[in-house]
Amino acid sequence: MKYRSALILPIALASGLLFTNCESKNEPIVRSSPKPLTAAESKAALKKWEATPDGVHFKNWEASPAGKKVQAGAVKINRFIRSNATMEGVITSLSLPVGSRLGFGVMVNINGEEYILSMGSVSKSEIEQLKSLRVNDKIVIKSRGVSKAPKYAFAIVSGDYLERDNKVIYKRIPNKGGC
């Protein structure tokens, strides 16, 4: 009898702890979302970043001829991006510049200007379709944004939608529960 009670007591305690642990997991978790910065806070944060070594390097690059060329390319296609319009392009290279860390992408010529077209991370089925692209293929692109970085001599177009010969090759899946 002593041995039974000695065995039952730890089992009862362990199951009680597990039960209370399960109950706490079912309670809703309330997370506070960060408040968006005001215009003044945003401007102050930008000024603070511009004073850092990375910020100084970026500002110097932006003022250089290479930075101005990249900025001009970004401005050239901004109206298409803001209006969510399609852009026609021609693939010029199937590989990105050496050292790129942009996920899957190709080099593309849009309106006489070279761009990096980056799709980011893609699934295996999308990779197969994207690998069917060839140099000089004419494609239709939709994008949500264009960015620039001192590491690259070209503006970076974020690909949302890619079509060749009226067939969709890639379509970005929007983030779940987000913007």
N, C-alpha and C positions, 0 to 999 in steps of 0.2 A: 504494500500500500504506500509506503514511504516513497518508493521509486516512481510509482505512477504520479503522485502529486508533484514530485520533483521534476518529472518530464512534462507534465501538463502546464505547470506554471510558466516556464519559458515560452512554450508554444502559444499560450494565451497572450502573453505580453507581446510577442513578435507579431501575432495576427492583429492585435489592437493597434500597434504602431503602423502596420501596413494599411489598415482600414483608415486611420486618421490621415495618413499620407495621401491616400486616394481621394478622400473628401476634399482636401485642400487643392488638389489638381483640378477639380471640377468647378471651383469658384472662378468667376470671370476675372480676368486680369485687366486692370485699368492702367493703361499707359498714357502718359501725357505726351501729346505730340508737340514738337518744338514750334514755338511761335515764329511766323515768318519775320524776317528782319525788316525794319522800317528803312526808308530810303537813306536816311542819315546814318543808320547803323551799317547798312550795306556799303555806303561810301567810305565810312571810317575803316571797315574791315579791309576794303580794297587798298586804301592808303597804307594800312599797316602791312599788308602782304607786299605791296610794291617796295617797301623799305627792306624786305628780306633779301638775301642773296639771289634766291630764285626769281623774285619779282624784278630786281635790278637786271638780271640776265635777260628776262623776258622783254622788258622795256627796251633794252639795248638791241635785242634781236628785232623787235617790232620796228624800230627806227632805221634798221639796216636795209639795204636794197633787197636782200632776200626776204626779209619780213614784210616789206612793202609789196613785193610781188605776190606773196601768199595772201596778204590782206586784200589786194585787188581781185584775186581769184575768188575769194570768199564773198566779196561784195557783189561780184558779177552774177552769182547764182542765188543770192539771198532772196530776191523777189520771187523766184520759183518756190523756194522753201517756205517762205511766209504764206504764200497763197496755196500751198499744198498742191502745186501744179506738177505735171510730169516734165521730165527733162530727157532729151535724147542724147545719147552718148555712144562713143565707140571705144571698145576695149583696146588699150594699147599695150598692156603687159599683164600677164597672169600672176606675176609675183609683186610683192610690195618691196619698198626699199629695204636694204640690209639693216637688220636690227629692229625691225618694226615689231610692235607688240599690240597690234590692233585687232587680233583675231583674223578671221578669213576676210580677204579683200583682194581687189584688183586695181590696176591703174586704168583710168578712163579719161577720155577727152570729151569735154562738154563745151560746146560753143567756142572751140579753138583753144581751150585752156585745159591743162593737165590737172587731174585730181586723184587723190587716193579714195577709192570707194570701199568703205569698211562695213561689213555686215556684222562684225563682232563675233560672238560665239554662236555657232549654228549646229543643228542636229545632224546625225549621220545621213538621213534622207535628204536634207537640204544640201549637204556637202556634195552628194552624188550629182544633184542637178546643177549646182554651181560649178562643179568640175567639168561639166559639158561645155562651158564657155570657151571660146577661142579668141585669139587676137583678131581684130577687125570685125568682130560681131557687133551689130548695132543693137543697142538695148534701150529700154525705157526705164527711167529711174524716178522714184519718189523718195524724198528724204525728209527727216524731221529736224535736221540741223547740219551745220557746217562748223568745223572747228579748225584751230591752227595750233601748231606747237613748234618751238625752235628746232626740235629734233628732225623735222621733216621739211623738205623744200616745196611741199605742195599742201594745199588746203585739204582737209579730211572731210569727206561727205559721208554722213551716217546713212547707210542704205536701209530703207523701210520696205521697199517694194522694187522688184526687178523683173522685167519682162523681156523676152526675146521672141520674135516672130509671133506675136499675140498670145504667147504662152507664159504664164507666171512661173518664174524660176525660183523666186524667193519672196516671202512675205513675212515681215517681222511680226511676231505675236506680241501684243501689248502686255505690259506687266499686269498681273492679277491684282485687283483691288487698289490700283494706283492710277496715276494720271497717264 
